[in-house]
């Protein structure tokens, strides 16, 4: 919550915006500040945080006790397999020995998207555009979902690259397809976050090149715009998205984290806005 503060805060809320339990607060002692660029919760309800300011990936119990700290060294800034770089997004799957962390790193890097297995230190790299020599350009957000198919289950990963203005989709750990996302004033809009819906459509939040402005779009799987859910003035500086499927578009809820992490707004896929989390806005 809030990238300008030196002390980072993670707070749980119910689906109506009521704060649940105590918050998790932390500040890196060596760098003097921390931030929450991205987070996820694993199957054991442990919280994993991409601390961009401290260049570390952190793990906490749901009650705020630190349990893991990865990265943060000069060697981690090298563009090599296994080096965390500057973590900006994380997704977690599994628990204990089966835990897998999908981590995205900032900047222009060949090894910016990696699957880490902390239990045995195994690391797998997902190559940009399927090119072993390809590079990612300013990754800012990840989505990781599973869907049922006639052959079983398949995993889909969706990434947003702000500087490249690009969304990439990976299926079962391999590059699937990509499309550009540009629009707004002079084509300066850039993808800030994206989530995949159960029917294959995507919701994408846009900001401009400097992270200001904003919009919320509903896209087909191939990137074609179906509907504008919210425009400039309604969304500002978005950085996160979450979605919960309903029986139709009017019942499918989308939460947008914007204003540099200081506000959460609720929308439905028919374009209606349902307000914001008052606890965040009021700082309570």
Secondary structure, DSSP 8 states (H G I E B T S, - for coil): --SSSSSEEEEEE-TTS-EEEEEEEE--TTTS----SEEEE-TT--EEEEETTTTEEEEE-TTS-EEEEEE-SGGGGSSSTT---SEEEEEEES-GGG-EEEEEESSEETT-EEEEETTTTEEEE--GGG-TT--EE-EEEEEEEEEEETTEEEEEEEEEETTTTEEEEEETTEEEEEEE---SGGG--EEEEEEE-TTS-EEEEEE-TTS-S-EEEEE-TTS-EEEEEE-BTTB-S--EEEEE--SSTTT-EEEEEETTTTEEEEEETTS-EEEE-HHHHTT-
